[in-house]
Amino acid sequence: MTIREQDLEGLGAVYASFEIKQTGGVDDLKDEDIGKAVKIIGNNQVGPTTDGSVFLGKLVDLSLTDADAGKRVATVQIKGVLTVPISSTYPEVGDRVVGGANGTVKKAPALTGYDPAGGNLARGMVIAVSGTSSCTMTV
């Protein structure tokens, strides 16, 4: 008897809507970014994670179309089980993560003196890794 494959994606999911950060009048998130990791950038604004940033969640939807810059709303999964792209330093099962470049996450660094008030930047716990392309985690 084989073990049934498990799909935990979306288990316990909580979603929130945010404005999209703009650079030069252009939205920082596009349709091609759905499924990537995002961070808080300003008051109720999100954009793609950058190296070492605080990971907020996974971009799951954008209202309207790419042609509607400045009018779109981002829906972000901020809690539950989710899968996001990873970059080097690749996380392993049991690791916590921080933002990586271009909407990815990476293994969180060890707690140090430069972490913000309240503790380490790290979030979640990695429960599965798919090579060097993505990880499934709880947040």
N, C-alpha and C positions, 0 to 999 in steps of 0.2 A: 504494500500500500504506500502510495506517495503522499507526501505532506502537501496539503492545500496551500497555494500561494496566498499570502495575506495582503490586502490593500487597506492600509490604515489612513491613507491620504484623506484629509478633511474630517477625521474623527475629532469631535469636540471643538469644531471650528467656530471661531468668533470673528466677525468681519466688521470693519469700520471704513467710513468714507473720508477722504482727504482731498484738499486742493492739490494741484500739481505745481511744483516749483517751475518757474520759467527762467530762461537765460536769453536775454535779448529778444523778448517777446515770443519765444518759442518754448513749448512745453518740454521739460526735461525727460518726460516719459512718453513713449509712443506705443502703438499696438504691439510692436515686436518685443517690448519689454514685459509683456504679460508672462507670468511664471517666474520672474526674476525677484531678487531680494531688494527691499527698499529701506530707506531710513527717513527719520524726521529731519527736515531741513529748516523749517521756520514754523510760525504759528499755524498749526493744522495743515502744513504742507509736507509732501513727500517727494523724494527723488531717488534715483538709483544709489545703492550702497557704493561707498568708496573705501579704499584700503584703510582698515582699522576703525571704521565708523561703527556706530551702534546700530545693529540690525533690528528693524522694527517688525518686519513680516514679509509676506509674499504678495506681490501684485497679482490679483486675480481677475480684475476687470477695469476697463476704462469706458466711461460714457462717451457718447457721440463718436466722432472719427478724428483721425490725425489732422484733418483740415480745420478742425474747430479749436485751434490753439487758444488757451485762456478761458475756455468754457467747459472743459472736461473735468470730470471728477474721477478719482482713483478709488477703487475698492481694494482693501488690503486685508488679508487674513493675518490677524494679530495673535491668535491663540489656536491651539490644537496641534494636529499632526500635519506637517507639510513637507514638500520636497522642493528644494531650490538648487540652482547651479553652485558649484564650488570652484575655488581657485587655490593656488599654492599659498600658504602651507595647508595641505589638504587635511580636513578633519578625519578622525577615526571614530568608531563606535564608542560612545561614552564621553566624547569631547563636547565642549561648549563652543560657540562660534561668535565671531564678530564679522562686520562687513568686509568684503573683499572688493576688488576693482570691478567696475562695470556691472553692478547688480548681482554679484556673487557673495558667498560667505566663505570664510576660511577658519582654521583652527584658532581659537582665542589664545592670546599670549598669557603668560603667567601673571598673576596679580603683582602690580608694582606701584611705585609712588605716584605715577602719572595718571592712574585711574581716577575718574571723577568722584566727587562726593557720593557716598552711597555704595561704592564698591566697584568691582570689575565691570568692564564694558560687555562681557560675555553674556549670551542668552542661550536658552534652550539646552537640549541634550540630543546629540546625534544618536539615532537608533539603527540606521543602516546607511551604507555608503555604496554608490554605484561607480566603481573605478575612480576616475578623476573628473567625472562630469557632474554628479549631483549627490546630495545627501538627503535623507529623510530624517526629520527631527521633530521633537516636541517643543513647543514654546508656551 
